[in-house]
Amino acid sequence: MLHTTTLTVSGNVTREPELRYRKVDGQPFTVVAIACNGRRYDAQEGRFVVSGVTYYDIICKGSLGANVLKTLHTGMPIVAHGKFRMHEWETDTMRGARPCVSADSVGVDLTWGTASYQRGSASYPDPERLDLPAPPPEEGGPAREDSAPNPEDAGADLEDDGADLDDDGADLDEAGLGHDDLPDGVDANGELTDEAAQRLLGQPA
Protein backbone atom coordinates (compact mmCIF):
# COMPACT_ATOMS: atom_id res chain seq x y z
CA MET A 1 0.00 0.00 0.00
CA LEU A 2 1.30 3.44 -0.95
CA HIS A 3 1.55 6.00 1.85
CA THR A 4 3.07 8.83 -0.19
CA THR A 5 1.36 11.25 -2.56
CA THR A 6 3.51 12.42 -5.45
CA LEU A 7 2.73 15.66 -7.23
CA THR A 8 3.96 17.62 -10.22
CA VAL A 9 3.43 21.38 -10.09
CA SER A 10 4.34 24.23 -12.40
CA GLY A 11 4.45 27.87 -11.44
CA ASN A 12 6.51 31.03 -11.11
CA VAL A 13 9.15 31.62 -8.46
CA THR A 14 7.82 34.38 -6.17
CA ARG A 15 11.05 35.17 -4.31
CA GLU A 16 14.72 34.30 -4.43
CA PRO A 17 15.38 30.69 -3.30
CA GLU A 18 16.20 30.54 0.42
CA LEU A 19 19.08 28.60 1.95
CA ARG A 20 18.09 26.84 5.20
CA TYR A 21 19.71 24.38 7.58
CA ARG A 22 18.26 21.35 9.33
CA LYS A 23 18.09 21.94 13.06
CA VAL A 24 18.96 18.33 13.88
CA ASP A 25 22.29 18.10 12.05
CA GLY A 26 22.96 21.37 10.24
CA GLN A 27 22.57 19.92 6.73
CA PRO A 28 21.67 22.61 4.15
CA PHE A 29 18.61 22.59 1.93
CA THR A 30 16.84 25.12 -0.28
CA VAL A 31 13.24 26.34 -0.19
CA VAL A 32 11.65 27.77 -3.33
CA ALA A 33 8.30 29.56 -3.08
CA ILE A 34 6.17 29.36 -6.23
CA ALA A 35 2.74 30.54 -7.36
CA CYS A 36 0.69 28.17 -9.53
CA ASN A 37 -2.01 29.82 -11.63
CA GLY A 38 -5.28 28.03 -12.23
CA ARG A 39 -6.71 28.70 -15.67
CA ARG A 40 -10.15 28.36 -17.22
CA TYR A 41 -11.60 29.23 -20.61
CA ASP A 42 -13.73 32.38 -20.62
CA ALA A 43 -16.25 32.05 -23.43
CA GLN A 44 -17.18 35.74 -23.32
CA GLU A 45 -13.57 36.88 -23.69
CA GLY A 46 -12.68 33.99 -25.97
CA ARG A 47 -9.47 33.15 -24.11
CA PHE A 48 -8.07 31.42 -21.04
CA VAL A 49 -7.99 33.53 -17.87
CA VAL A 50 -6.43 33.07 -14.44
CA SER A 51 -9.04 31.57 -12.11
CA GLY A 52 -7.03 31.41 -8.90
CA VAL A 53 -3.55 31.05 -7.44
CA THR A 54 -2.12 28.28 -5.22
CA TYR A 55 1.18 28.79 -3.43
CA TYR A 56 3.64 25.96 -2.78
CA ASP A 57 6.96 25.72 -0.96
CA ILE A 58 9.33 23.46 -2.92
CA ILE A 59 11.87 21.76 -0.64
CA CYS A 60 15.13 20.82 -2.36
CA LYS A 61 17.82 18.79 -0.58
CA GLY A 62 21.31 17.58 -1.44
CA SER A 63 22.84 18.49 -4.78
CA LEU A 64 19.40 19.43 -6.13
CA GLY A 65 19.11 22.14 -3.49
CA ALA A 66 22.57 23.53 -4.27
CA ASN A 67 21.84 23.64 -8.00
CA VAL A 68 18.44 25.25 -7.44
CA LEU A 69 19.95 27.88 -5.15
CA LYS A 70 22.44 28.85 -7.85
CA THR A 71 20.10 28.62 -10.84
CA LEU A 72 16.59 29.85 -10.02
CA HIS A 73 15.54 33.46 -9.56
CA THR A 74 12.37 35.44 -8.92
CA GLY A 75 9.86 35.29 -11.79
CA MET A 76 11.24 32.16 -13.47
CA PRO A 77 8.65 29.52 -14.52
CA ILE A 78 9.53 26.08 -13.18
CA VAL A 79 8.23 22.53 -12.95
CA ALA A 80 8.78 20.50 -9.77
CA HIS A 81 8.01 16.85 -9.00
CA GLY A 82 8.12 15.16 -5.61
CA LYS A 83 6.33 14.13 -2.44
CA PHE A 84 3.40 16.27 -1.33
CA ARG A 85 2.22 17.11 2.15
CA MET A 86 0.45 19.87 4.02
CA HIS A 87 2.87 21.51 6.45
CA GLU A 88 0.88 22.60 9.51
CA TRP A 89 1.81 25.60 11.63
CA GLU A 90 0.39 27.07 14.81
CA THR A 91 0.92 30.12 17.02
CA ASP A 92 -0.77 31.28 20.21
CA THR A 93 -3.49 32.96 18.17
CA MET A 94 -3.53 31.27 14.76
CA ARG A 95 -3.16 27.96 13.05
CA GLY A 96 -3.05 26.91 9.45
CA ALA A 97 -1.29 24.83 6.82
CA ARG A 98 0.53 25.36 3.56
CA PRO A 99 1.15 22.90 0.73
CA CYS A 100 4.75 21.72 0.28
CA VAL A 101 6.53 19.47 -2.19
CA SER A 102 9.74 17.66 -1.24
CA ALA A 103 11.26 17.71 -4.69
CA ASP A 104 12.89 14.81 -6.50
CA SER A 105 13.44 16.97 -9.58
CA VAL A 106 13.11 20.63 -10.56
CA GLY A 107 13.49 22.26 -13.95
CA VAL A 108 12.75 25.40 -15.92
CA ASP A 109 9.39 25.34 -17.75
CA LEU A 110 10.35 25.70 -21.40
CA THR A 111 6.77 26.52 -22.39
CA TRP A 112 7.63 30.15 -21.74
CA GLY A 113 11.20 30.46 -23.00
CA THR A 114 14.55 28.80 -23.64
CA ALA A 115 17.37 27.83 -21.30
CA SER A 116 20.93 26.54 -21.47
CA TYR A 117 22.18 23.49 -19.55
CA GLN A 118 25.50 22.89 -17.86
CA ARG A 119 26.28 19.45 -16.45
CA GLY A 120 27.68 19.34 -12.94
CA SER A 121 26.75 20.20 -9.39
CA ALA A 122 27.04 23.47 -7.50
CA SER A 123 28.08 23.76 -3.86
CA TYR A 124 26.21 25.34 -1.00
CA PRO A 125 27.70 28.61 0.29
CA ASP A 126 30.05 28.40 3.25
CA PRO A 127 27.98 29.23 6.38
CA GLU A 128 30.90 31.21 7.82
CA ARG A 129 30.79 33.56 4.84
CA LEU A 130 27.07 34.14 5.43
CA ASP A 131 27.71 35.33 9.02
CA LEU A 132 25.43 32.65 10.42
CA PRO A 133 25.35 32.37 14.22
CA ALA A 134 27.02 29.42 15.90
CA PRO A 135 24.64 26.44 16.24
CA PRO A 136 23.13 25.74 19.65
CA PRO A 137 24.76 22.54 21.01
CA GLU A 138 21.44 20.74 21.31
CA GLU A 139 20.55 21.36 17.67
CA GLY A 140 23.83 20.32 16.11
CA GLY A 141 23.75 22.69 13.16
CA PRO A 142 23.76 26.36 12.19
CA ALA A 143 20.35 27.90 12.80
CA ARG A 144 19.52 31.32 11.47
CA GLU A 145 18.12 33.16 14.48
CA ASP A 146 17.39 36.20 12.37
CA SER A 147 15.01 34.15 10.21
CA ALA A 148 12.69 33.12 13.03
CA PRO A 149 9.09 33.17 11.74
CA ASN A 150 6.86 36.14 12.38
CA PRO A 151 3.58 35.13 14.08
CA GLU A 152 1.79 37.59 11.81
CA ASP A 153 3.06 35.72 8.78
CA ALA A 154 0.43 33.29 7.49
CA GLY A 155 3.21 30.81 6.74
CA ALA A 156 4.75 30.99 10.19
CA ASP A 157 5.67 27.79 11.95
CA LEU A 158 6.63 27.95 15.62
CA GLU A 159 6.55 24.26 16.45
CA ASP A 160 9.20 23.21 18.94
CA ASP A 161 9.17 19.51 18.19
CA GLY A 162 11.39 19.78 15.11
CA ALA A 163 8.64 18.34 12.91
CA ASP A 164 10.18 17.38 9.60
CA LEU A 165 8.75 17.80 6.16
CA ASP A 166 9.16 14.17 5.19
CA ASP A 167 11.07 11.00 5.97
CA ASP A 168 14.29 12.65 4.82
CA GLY A 169 14.04 15.07 7.72
CA ALA A 170 14.13 18.53 6.12
CA ASP A 171 12.34 20.79 8.58
CA LEU A 172 10.70 24.14 8.03
CA ASP A 173 10.59 25.28 11.64
CA GLU A 174 12.75 28.29 10.88
CA ALA A 175 11.83 28.88 7.26
CA GLY A 176 8.91 31.15 8.10
CA LEU A 177 8.08 31.41 4.42
CA GLY A 178 4.82 33.16 3.63
CA HIS A 179 3.49 34.47 0.35
CA ASP A 180 1.57 37.51 1.54
CA ASP A 181 4.59 39.82 1.29
CA LEU A 182 5.80 39.36 -2.28
CA PRO A 183 9.03 41.07 -3.37
CA ASP A 184 9.00 44.22 -5.49
CA GLY A 185 8.34 43.58 -9.15
CA VAL A 186 6.29 40.37 -8.64
CA ASP A 187 2.50 40.33 -8.77
CA ALA A 188 0.10 38.04 -6.89
CA ASN A 189 0.44 35.42 -9.65
CA GLY A 190 4.19 35.22 -9.16
CA GLU A 191 4.80 36.92 -12.49
CA LEU A 192 7.18 39.82 -13.14
CA THR A 193 5.46 43.17 -13.65
CA ASP A 194 6.07 45.04 -16.91
CA GLU A 195 8.31 47.55 -15.11
CA ALA A 196 10.41 44.80 -13.52
CA ALA A 197 10.70 42.98 -16.85
CA GLN A 198 11.95 46.15 -18.53
CA ARG A 199 14.56 46.58 -15.79
CA LEU A 200 15.79 43.04 -16.35
CA LEU A 201 15.92 43.49 -20.12
CA GLY A 202 17.94 46.64 -19.63
CA GLN A 203 20.58 44.90 -17.54
CA PRO A 204 23.72 43.57 -19.28
CA ALA A 205 23.96 39.79 -19.54
matplotlib code that plots the C-alpha trace (Angstrom):
import matplotlib.pyplot as plt

x = [0.0, 1.3, 1.5, 3.1, 1.4, 3.5, 2.7, 4.0, 3.4, 4.3, 4.5, 6.5, 9.1, 7.8, 11.1, 14.7, 15.4, 16.2, 19.1, 18.1, 19.7, 18.3, 18.1, 19.0, 22.3, 23.0, 22.6, 21.7, 18.6, 16.8, 13.2, 11.6, 8.3, 6.2, 2.7, 0.7, -2.0, -5.3, -6.7, -10.1, -11.6, -13.7, -16.3, -17.2, -13.6, -12.7, -9.5, -8.1, -8.0, -6.4, -9.0, -7.0, -3.6, -2.1, 1.2, 3.6, 7.0, 9.3, 11.9, 15.1, 17.8, 21.3, 22.8, 19.4, 19.1, 22.6, 21.8, 18.4, 20.0, 22.4, 20.1, 16.6, 15.5, 12.4, 9.9, 11.2, 8.6, 9.5, 8.2, 8.8, 8.0, 8.1, 6.3, 3.4, 2.2, 0.5, 2.9, 0.9, 1.8, 0.4, 0.9, -0.8, -3.5, -3.5, -3.2, -3.0, -1.3, 0.5, 1.2, 4.7, 6.5, 9.7, 11.3, 12.9, 13.4, 13.1, 13.5, 12.7, 9.4, 10.3, 6.8, 7.6, 11.2, 14.5, 17.4, 20.9, 22.2, 25.5, 26.3, 27.7, 26.8, 27.0, 28.1, 26.2, 27.7, 30.1, 28.0, 30.9, 30.8, 27.1, 27.7, 25.4, 25.4, 27.0, 24.6, 23.1, 24.8, 21.4, 20.6, 23.8, 23.7, 23.8, 20.4, 19.5, 18.1, 17.4, 15.0, 12.7, 9.1, 6.9, 3.6, 1.8, 3.1, 0.4, 3.2, 4.8, 5.7, 6.6, 6.6, 9.2, 9.2, 11.4, 8.6, 10.2, 8.7, 9.2, 11.1, 14.3, 14.0, 14.1, 12.3, 10.7, 10.6, 12.8, 11.8, 8.9, 8.1, 4.8, 3.5, 1.6, 4.6, 5.8, 9.0, 9.0, 8.3, 6.3, 2.5, 0.1, 0.4, 4.2, 4.8, 7.2, 5.5, 6.1, 8.3, 10.4, 10.7, 12.0, 14.6, 15.8, 15.9, 17.9, 20.6, 23.7, 24.0]
y = [0.0, 3.4, 6.0, 8.8, 11.2, 12.4, 15.7, 17.6, 21.4, 24.2, 27.9, 31.0, 31.6, 34.4, 35.2, 34.3, 30.7, 30.5, 28.6, 26.8, 24.4, 21.4, 21.9, 18.3, 18.1, 21.4, 19.9, 22.6, 22.6, 25.1, 26.3, 27.8, 29.6, 29.4, 30.5, 28.2, 29.8, 28.0, 28.7, 28.4, 29.2, 32.4, 32.0, 35.7, 36.9, 34.0, 33.2, 31.4, 33.5, 33.1, 31.6, 31.4, 31.0, 28.3, 28.8, 26.0, 25.7, 23.5, 21.8, 20.8, 18.8, 17.6, 18.5, 19.4, 22.1, 23.5, 23.6, 25.2, 27.9, 28.8, 28.6, 29.8, 33.5, 35.4, 35.3, 32.2, 29.5, 26.1, 22.5, 20.5, 16.9, 15.2, 14.1, 16.3, 17.1, 19.9, 21.5, 22.6, 25.6, 27.1, 30.1, 31.3, 33.0, 31.3, 28.0, 26.9, 24.8, 25.4, 22.9, 21.7, 19.5, 17.7, 17.7, 14.8, 17.0, 20.6, 22.3, 25.4, 25.3, 25.7, 26.5, 30.2, 30.5, 28.8, 27.8, 26.5, 23.5, 22.9, 19.4, 19.3, 20.2, 23.5, 23.8, 25.3, 28.6, 28.4, 29.2, 31.2, 33.6, 34.1, 35.3, 32.6, 32.4, 29.4, 26.4, 25.7, 22.5, 20.7, 21.4, 20.3, 22.7, 26.4, 27.9, 31.3, 33.2, 36.2, 34.2, 33.1, 33.2, 36.1, 35.1, 37.6, 35.7, 33.3, 30.8, 31.0, 27.8, 27.9, 24.3, 23.2, 19.5, 19.8, 18.3, 17.4, 17.8, 14.2, 11.0, 12.6, 15.1, 18.5, 20.8, 24.1, 25.3, 28.3, 28.9, 31.1, 31.4, 33.2, 34.5, 37.5, 39.8, 39.4, 41.1, 44.2, 43.6, 40.4, 40.3, 38.0, 35.4, 35.2, 36.9, 39.8, 43.2, 45.0, 47.6, 44.8, 43.0, 46.2, 46.6, 43.0, 43.5, 46.6, 44.9, 43.6, 39.8]
z = [0.0, -0.9, 1.8, -0.2, -2.6, -5.5, -7.2, -10.2, -10.1, -12.4, -11.4, -11.1, -8.5, -6.2, -4.3, -4.4, -3.3, 0.4, 2.0, 5.2, 7.6, 9.3, 13.1, 13.9, 12.1, 10.2, 6.7, 4.2, 1.9, -0.3, -0.2, -3.3, -3.1, -6.2, -7.4, -9.5, -11.6, -12.2, -15.7, -17.2, -20.6, -20.6, -23.4, -23.3, -23.7, -26.0, -24.1, -21.0, -17.9, -14.4, -12.1, -8.9, -7.4, -5.2, -3.4, -2.8, -1.0, -2.9, -0.6, -2.4, -0.6, -1.4, -4.8, -6.1, -3.5, -4.3, -8.0, -7.4, -5.1, -7.9, -10.8, -10.0, -9.6, -8.9, -11.8, -13.5, -14.5, -13.2, -13.0, -9.8, -9.0, -5.6, -2.4, -1.3, 2.1, 4.0, 6.4, 9.5, 11.6, 14.8, 17.0, 20.2, 18.2, 14.8, 13.0, 9.4, 6.8, 3.6, 0.7, 0.3, -2.2, -1.2, -4.7, -6.5, -9.6, -10.6, -13.9, -15.9, -17.7, -21.4, -22.4, -21.7, -23.0, -23.6, -21.3, -21.5, -19.6, -17.9, -16.4, -12.9, -9.4, -7.5, -3.9, -1.0, 0.3, 3.3, 6.4, 7.8, 4.8, 5.4, 9.0, 10.4, 14.2, 15.9, 16.2, 19.6, 21.0, 21.3, 17.7, 16.1, 13.2, 12.2, 12.8, 11.5, 14.5, 12.4, 10.2, 13.0, 11.7, 12.4, 14.1, 11.8, 8.8, 7.5, 6.7, 10.2, 12.0, 15.6, 16.4, 18.9, 18.2, 15.1, 12.9, 9.6, 6.2, 5.2, 6.0, 4.8, 7.7, 6.1, 8.6, 8.0, 11.6, 10.9, 7.3, 8.1, 4.4, 3.6, 0.4, 1.5, 1.3, -2.3, -3.4, -5.5, -9.2, -8.6, -8.8, -6.9, -9.7, -9.2, -12.5, -13.1, -13.7, -16.9, -15.1, -13.5, -16.8, -18.5, -15.8, -16.4, -20.1, -19.6, -17.5, -19.3, -19.5]

ax = plt.figure().add_subplot(projection="3d")
ax.plot(x, y, z, "-o")
ax.set_aspect("equal")
plt.show()
